[in-house]
Amino acid sequence: MGLPFEFQAGEGPVVHHPVRTAEDVRALRTDRADDLAYVARAIQKVAAHFRDRLGIIGFCGAPYTLASYMIEGGGSRNYIHTKQMMYRDPLSWRLLLDKLIKVLTDYCRLQVQAGADVIQIFDSWVGSLSLTDYREYAFDASKRLVRAVQEMGVPVIYFGVETAGLLTDMAATGADVVGLDWREPLDEGWKSVGYNHAVQGNLDPITLFAPQELIQLRVNEILRSAGGRPGHIFNLGHGIVPTTPVENVQAVVRMVREFKLEQDMPKQAVLLLAHGTPETVEQIPSTCAMWSADALPESVITEIQHRYSLIGRSPLTEITMEQARLVEAQLAASGQPVPVYVGMRNWRPYIPEVVKQMRADGIEEAAVLCMAPQNSRTSTAFTGAPSRRKRAACGLTLLRVGRSIRFLLRLLLNAFARLSKN
């Protein structure tokens, strides 16, 4: 683009004559992409060597990050000059981004034609922007570049640093993959991005200087956060530091390849507990006998039968099963496909039967929700120490117990206790 610069040790790119005025922007050229043909030749050699054994990633800077380098003259702490042009001379800012998009599109095309299978767009300094400023001054340029590269027939990875508050909008550019730095847990970042996108990351590069025992813990933490969900590319959360021990890089590659989720993650499920009700009038007497140790008065049974006769039958079992289906579908849609079981006290499927089926299915952890029609202090009281002892003995971990009804959980834990003895 006609802008002299050099890479200085410890400084990165240094621009000798920063772009600060409208005249500077207008003077930039956009017809010299062929000057970078040596990059294409390098990609051709690498692609020819590896053929189809490895994918080749091409790279380019994002419009905002390159513009900030050009305006600041290098890296910056506050990006004062960049933001001054954004705020005070938006026409020049837009023109600068337009020129960068033109040059970057041509540059990426050279790489794709040479054999690059994917292009990664680095927006290293986009984290310096607020969400509002990103939307107003950088989003559209990034989106245009992403779409231009995708039209070349290759996917795009879009990566930024310190972007936790920008991830949803970065994904809205349409990038196939969004890179995550190490400052936010991978599962939380992926949730912000959306599970319809793949993610890349997110080991802190400096972790590679730690003992390998600690590196193993961090690698496993990230892979567990991904949960085996399709679309996670393990990588560092930013560039590798030049003095990084090579043996630790090799160890990380080995750790990722050897990681087995099924060995490290218990098989999980959701268990919905409900009272359950008979479905027809004829089934009421026998079911009422289960509701209390003492026989219910005949007047109570007659009243229940009368109410059933008014509506024909009870829809509660069907409603409960539909709720379970919807919970399972929502979990699958959010990228967390786990089975949802229903156990009832007073009707099929009974809690002990469901517990037995869960154990037969290999379930080790269950998130339990008591579907309570009431919310009194008594009905929502936790089961207490005796139940915790039974819980420890049953061999299945209960997680996130919500709206706990004492006797429903007692039945559940008794069922587990019986199974554990068998």
C-alpha positions, 0 to 999 in steps of 0.5 A: 500500500506504499507505507514503509514499515519494518519488524523490530525485535521485541516491537513487532511492525513499526510504521515509519510514517503513520497514517494520520490525515485524510491525505495520508489515507488517499495516498495509500495504494490498493494495486500491489497485492502481487508484491506478496506473491512470495507468500503464495509460493511458500504456501504452494511448497508446503501444500505440495509437501503435505498434500492431503495429510494436513490442512493449510491455514492462511493468515491475514490481519483484520481491517481494524487491527491493521488500521490501528497499526498504520495510524499508531505507527505500531502497537499501542496501549490506548489507541488514541490516534486510531480513535481520534480518526474514528470519531473525528474523521469518519470519512477517512476512517471508512476510506481506510477500511475500504482500501484495507478490505480490497488489499486483504481480499486480494491477498487472501485470494493469492493464498487460497489459489496457492493451496490454503484450506482456510483463512484465519483473520487476526483482529489482535487489537479489537479488544480495545473497542467497546461493544458500541464502537465495535458495532459502529466502526469495525463490525461491518468491515470485518463482516465484508472481509469474512464474506469475501473470503468465504466466497472463495470457497474456504472457511474463515476463522476470526480471532481477537484478543480480550474480546469476551464482550464482543464474541456474539457480534464477532460471530455475527460476521458470519465467520465459520470459527471464532477464536477465543483467548484464554481470559474466559472459560471455553464453555462460556465463550462458546455459549456467547458465540453460539453453538452453530459456530465452531470455536478455537482455543484457548490455552494461555500461551504462557502455560507452556512455560509451566511444568508438564503436570500443570499443563496437563491439567489446563489442557484437560480443563479446556477439553472437558469444557468443550464436552466433546461437542463437535466444532472445537479446535484446540489451540493457544489463546494467542500467538506462541512466545518465541522462547517457548520450550519446544518439548512442552509444545510437543507434549500438548499435542500428545495430550490433546491426541490422547485425551479421551472424554469418556474416561474423564467425564461421567455419563450424565442425564437429567432426571425429572421427578413428579408426583404422577397421577392416575390417568382414568377414573377407574385407576383412582382408588388403587392409586389413592391407596399409595398416597398415604399410609392411612386410608383416604376418606371415601369422600376424598376419593369420591371428590377426586373421581368427580373431578376426573369425570369433569375433564374425562381423564388426567392429562398430567402424565402426558404434560410431564412427558412433553416437558421432558421431551422439550427439555431434551430438545432444548439441551440438544439445541444448546449443544449439550445432548443428554438423555432426560428421564422421568420418574414418578411416585404415584404412576408409571414410570415409577421412580425405582424403575427409572433409577434401575434403567438409568443405572443400566444405561450407564448414567453416573451423574444426574441433574435432578429437578422435582416438578412441584406444583407447590412451593411451600417451605415444607415441600421445598425443604432439602432432604438433609443428612440422612439423604446425603448419606444415601446419596453417597452410597448409591453410586450416582452423583446428583447435581443441581437439585432444584425445588426439592420435595422431601418425600420424592427425593427420599424415594429416589435415594431409597431406590439408589440405595437398594440398587447399590446393595444389589 
